[in-house]
Amino acid sequence: MRVDDAGLTNFASKTTYGLVGTTIQANAILFENNTSVPDWLCGRIGLQASYQYLWSISRSDPISNFHAEVDYNLGANDEHSQSCKGGKATIRPGSKTTLALTYDDGIDKVLFSRNRKLGMTLGLQF
């Protein structure tokens, strides 16, 4: 990528950057379609973790970032309730509201800056 104006990032203006690497990611939904747990727990807790390792060709140094998230689905739709009561689970796009606790530690590849942050977000999907 070519950066002409670095703005508020740690990139240098009028510089070209090249990044190569990999991202490893894991996702899980706890107690999904489990009829032995209460409805407020069935399939509502999600876990995500990712680790990104990139090598900056232009700067000859590594960039790594770890991200972890635990989220709770605040609202259940009819399909969710049906699958938690032993019915057939169907996955369809729809509205969803989640409350998530996130943790990031590493170098942000977009801003090229070091970060270590803990956050809470309210997500709305429709």
Secondary structure, DSSP 8 states (H G I E B T S, - for coil): -EES--TTSSS-TTEE--EEEEEEEEEEEETTT-TTS-TTTTTTEEEEEEEEEEEETTTTEEEEEEEEEEEEE----HHHHHHHTTS--------EEEEEEEEEEEEETTTTEEEEEEEEEEEEE-
